[in-house]
Amino acid sequence: MQEIFRKSDPRAVLTSLYLTILSRYPTEDEVKVATAYAQSSGLDRRKAAIDVAWALINSTEFLYRH
């Protein structure tokens, strides 16, 4: 998981999280929401990515896929 946070492109980080956790690419809407959260939360990029990862793990989609 540490390798995900080393990527410089936020979209690449988000894509890696979606592929790892949900086994699919994020939609454009999901990219927009995650990007807006990361920018507005005041968290550094790593902490924002961790929040997104937990949100994906706690999603209904994850529950039914895994």
Residue frames as a rotation matrix with the C-alpha (Angstrom) as fourth column:
MET 1
0.568 0.823 0.000 0.00
0.823 -0.568 0.000 0.00
0.000 0.000 -1.000 0.00
GLN 2
0.229 -0.554 -0.801 2.92
0.323 -0.733 0.599 2.37
-0.918 -0.396 0.012 0.61
GLU 3
-0.711 -0.520 0.474 3.71
0.586 -0.065 0.808 2.36
-0.389 0.852 0.351 -3.11
ILE 4
0.145 0.854 0.500 0.31
0.960 -0.244 0.139 3.88
0.241 0.460 -0.855 -3.84
PHE 5
0.790 0.217 -0.573 1.12
0.461 -0.826 0.323 6.98
-0.403 -0.520 -0.753 -1.78
ARG 6
-0.179 -0.954 -0.242 4.43
0.370 -0.293 0.882 7.56
-0.912 0.069 0.405 -3.60
LYS 7
-0.191 0.173 0.966 2.71
0.980 -0.025 0.198 8.31
0.059 0.985 -0.164 -6.90
SER 8
-0.878 -0.259 -0.402 2.76
0.312 -0.947 -0.071 12.00
-0.362 -0.188 0.913 -7.75
ASP 9
-0.764 0.644 0.034 -0.45
-0.288 -0.388 0.876 12.08
0.577 0.659 0.482 -9.77
PRO 10
-0.642 0.560 0.524 -3.54
-0.630 0.004 -0.777 12.21
-0.437 -0.829 0.350 -7.52
ARG 11
0.367 0.797 -0.479 -5.63
-0.930 0.311 -0.195 10.50
-0.007 0.517 0.856 -10.20
ALA 12
-0.104 -0.499 -0.860 -3.12
-0.422 0.805 -0.417 7.62
0.901 0.319 -0.294 -10.31
VAL 13
-0.940 -0.191 0.283 -3.37
-0.326 0.255 -0.911 7.26
0.102 -0.948 -0.302 -6.53
LEU 14
-0.196 0.957 0.213 -7.17
-0.820 -0.041 -0.570 7.20
-0.537 -0.286 0.793 -6.70
THR 15
0.379 0.287 -0.880 -7.13
-0.815 0.553 -0.171 4.70
0.438 0.782 0.443 -9.56
SER 16
-0.561 -0.671 -0.486 -4.77
-0.307 0.713 -0.631 2.45
0.769 -0.205 -0.605 -7.61
LEU 17
-0.814 0.323 0.483 -7.05
-0.485 0.079 -0.871 2.57
-0.320 -0.943 0.092 -4.58
TYR 18
0.206 0.960 -0.190 -10.13
-0.913 0.119 -0.390 1.68
-0.352 0.254 0.901 -6.64
LEU 19
0.217 -0.175 -0.960 -8.36
-0.652 0.706 -0.276 -1.14
0.727 0.686 0.039 -8.45
THR 20
-0.789 -0.599 -0.140 -6.97
-0.264 0.535 -0.803 -2.55
0.555 -0.596 -0.580 -5.21
ILE 21
-0.832 0.459 0.312 -10.14
-0.325 0.052 -0.944 -2.27
-0.450 -0.887 0.106 -3.13
LEU 22
0.130 0.992 -0.005 -13.04
-0.494 0.060 -0.867 -2.53
-0.859 0.115 0.498 -5.60
SER 23
-0.422 -0.412 0.808 -11.29
0.417 0.703 0.576 -4.17
-0.805 0.580 -0.125 -8.58
ARG 24
0.377 0.507 0.775 -12.51
0.926 -0.205 -0.317 -1.49
-0.002 0.837 -0.547 -10.97
TYR 25
-0.699 -0.576 0.424 -11.62
0.613 -0.788 -0.059 1.96
0.368 0.219 0.904 -12.24
PRO 26
-0.456 0.557 -0.694 -13.28
0.455 -0.525 -0.720 5.00
-0.765 -0.644 -0.014 -10.63
THR 27
0.307 0.628 0.715 -15.96
0.950 -0.238 -0.199 6.83
0.045 0.741 -0.670 -12.59
GLU 28
-0.398 -0.427 0.812 -15.47
0.477 -0.852 -0.214 10.48
0.784 0.302 0.543 -13.53
ASP 29
0.493 0.658 0.569 -17.95
-0.222 -0.537 0.814 11.48
0.841 -0.527 -0.119 -10.81
GLU 30
0.878 -0.212 -0.429 -16.03
0.475 0.479 0.738 9.50
0.049 -0.852 0.521 -8.21
VAL 31
-0.159 -0.970 0.182 -12.79
0.941 -0.205 -0.270 11.18
0.299 0.129 0.946 -9.30
LYS 32
-0.178 0.165 0.970 -14.43
0.078 -0.980 0.181 14.60
0.981 0.108 0.161 -8.94
VAL 33
0.822 0.552 0.144 -15.80
-0.123 -0.075 0.990 13.83
0.556 -0.831 0.007 -5.47
ALA 34
0.643 -0.641 -0.419 -12.52
0.763 0.491 0.421 12.41
-0.064 -0.590 0.805 -4.19
THR 35
-0.323 -0.771 0.548 -10.53
0.786 -0.542 -0.299 15.30
0.528 0.334 0.781 -5.65
ALA 36
0.148 0.470 0.870 -12.89
-0.146 -0.860 0.489 17.85
0.978 -0.199 -0.058 -4.10
TYR 37
0.954 0.188 -0.235 -12.60
0.176 0.286 0.942 16.09
0.244 -0.940 0.240 -0.74
ALA 38
0.251 -0.945 -0.210 -8.81
0.967 0.254 0.015 16.04
0.039 -0.206 0.978 -0.87
GLN 39
-0.428 -0.418 0.801 -8.67
0.505 -0.846 -0.171 19.75
0.749 0.332 0.573 -1.72
SER 40
0.173 0.620 0.765 -11.25
-0.302 -0.706 0.640 20.91
0.937 -0.342 0.066 0.82
SER 41
0.759 0.219 -0.613 -10.29
0.401 0.584 0.706 18.70
0.512 -0.782 0.356 3.76
GLY 42
0.661 -0.583 0.473 -7.00
-0.693 -0.716 0.087 20.42
0.288 -0.385 -0.877 4.52
LEU 43
0.724 -0.400 0.561 -5.34
-0.067 0.769 0.635 17.03
-0.686 -0.498 0.531 4.93
ASP 44
-0.313 -0.840 -0.442 -2.08
-0.749 -0.068 0.659 16.11
-0.584 0.538 -0.608 3.28
ARG 45
-0.063 0.308 -0.949 -2.34
-0.932 0.322 0.166 13.84
0.357 0.895 0.267 0.27
ARG 46
-0.799 -0.310 -0.515 -1.48
-0.152 0.933 -0.325 10.65
0.581 -0.182 -0.793 2.20
LYS 47
-0.870 0.491 0.047 -4.13
0.018 0.127 -0.992 11.20
-0.493 -0.862 -0.119 4.87
ALA 48
-0.118 0.843 -0.525 -6.77
-0.874 -0.339 -0.348 12.09
-0.471 0.417 0.777 2.28
ALA 49
-0.269 -0.045 -0.962 -5.94
-0.719 0.674 0.170 8.88
0.641 0.737 -0.214 0.38
ILE 50
-0.979 -0.069 -0.193 -6.27
0.079 0.741 -0.667 6.87
0.189 -0.668 -0.720 3.59
ASP 51
-0.535 0.844 -0.052 -9.71
-0.389 -0.301 -0.871 8.42
-0.750 -0.445 0.489 4.18
VAL 52
0.026 0.522 -0.852 -10.78
-0.999 0.038 -0.007 7.50
0.028 0.852 0.523 0.65
ALA 53
-0.654 -0.335 -0.678 -9.46
-0.366 0.925 -0.104 3.95
0.662 0.180 -0.728 1.14
TRP 54
-0.944 0.328 0.033 -11.52
0.100 0.381 -0.919 3.55
-0.314 -0.865 -0.392 4.33
ALA 55
-0.225 0.900 -0.374 -14.59
-0.729 -0.410 -0.547 4.96
-0.646 0.150 0.748 2.60
LEU 56
-0.126 0.122 -0.984 -14.20
-0.873 0.457 0.169 2.37
0.471 0.881 0.049 -0.16
ILE 57
-0.878 -0.257 -0.403 -13.70
-0.057 0.893 -0.447 -0.46
0.474 -0.369 -0.799 2.34
ASN 58
-0.791 0.608 -0.063 -16.83
0.097 0.024 -0.995 0.60
-0.604 -0.793 -0.078 4.20
SER 59
-0.522 0.606 -0.600 -18.91
-0.846 -0.455 0.277 0.92
-0.105 0.652 0.751 1.04
THR 60
0.378 0.767 0.519 -21.80
-0.546 0.637 -0.544 -1.39
-0.748 -0.078 0.660 0.20
GLU 61
0.721 -0.153 -0.675 -20.06
-0.624 0.278 -0.730 -2.26
0.300 0.948 0.105 -3.06
PHE 62
-0.395 -0.918 -0.028 -17.04
-0.774 0.349 -0.529 -3.64
0.495 -0.187 -0.848 -1.19
LEU 63
-0.345 0.337 0.876 -19.30
-0.739 0.479 -0.475 -5.62
-0.579 -0.811 0.084 1.13
TYR 64
0.640 0.733 0.231 -21.05
-0.401 0.575 -0.713 -7.39
-0.656 0.364 0.662 -1.74
ARG 65
0.650 -0.470 -0.597 -17.98
-0.607 0.151 -0.780 -7.89
0.457 0.869 -0.187 -3.94
HIS 66
-0.407 -0.890 -0.208 -15.69
-0.452 0.394 -0.800 -9.31
0.794 -0.231 -0.563 -1.30
